[in-house]
Amino acid sequence: MTQQKGFAHAIIIIGLLALLLGALGFIFWQNFMKTETDTSKSVATTDAVESPETDKYADWGTYESARDGYSIKYPKDWILIKETDQDGPYIRNFDPVPGTTESGYPAGYINLRVLREDDNVDFKTRTGYTVEEWYESLGETYVSTGVAGYVPKDVEAITFSGISAKSTKSVFTETNEIIYFVKDEALYSINLYPYGASSDSTVKLMLDSFAFL
């Protein structure tokens, strides 16, 4: 009988020790391990949250052409001349004055102009093609708009703002770069001065902002 009581006491003591160790373990985990785990989660969560992307077009203006169905962004310190009945808008970094360069424009001058031509009798009379035919021939054979002509070696297929287009060299009164693309049976052209202006970082942003309304 005495042995049974002693055995029962031993069981009780072992149980109490187990409870005590369990309680101490829980306190240790609560105060140290869980805190460390929570901190790690917090750091991981912080790392996962990306900082908001800087708006590349902050403080820029937007030009919308309801007539021709597009919009384009431009730096607010550039000069905007709105479209007229016979012409597209002009966006330039400053008003040019006679300079010493061969073209007559001062060094650093950039001008962007957007035009649209519809697929009509006048276009076919001037070019001999429909809009689609003219665009497909550009870069494949010599084609002309009736004002300027383009040879295949001066044509390059490009993409900007998700739009498939063709970049060309145009020599009229000066050497320009013209980007052509077709939308809804209309031929759009972005006329850039000087030739190669599309590689300018500001002009690139302008071209990337081009969107149809």
Secondary structure, DSSP 8 states (H G I E B T S, - for coil): -HHHHHHHHHHHHHHHHHHHHHHHHHHHIIIIIHHHHHHHHHHHHHHHS------TTTTEEEEEETTTTEEEEEETTSEEE--BTTB--EEESS-----SSTTSS-TT--EEEEEEEESSHHHHHHHSS-HHHHHHHBTTB-EE-SS-EE-GGGEEEEEETTEEEEEEEEESSSEEEEEEEEETTEEEEEEEESTTGGGSHHHHHHHHT-EE-
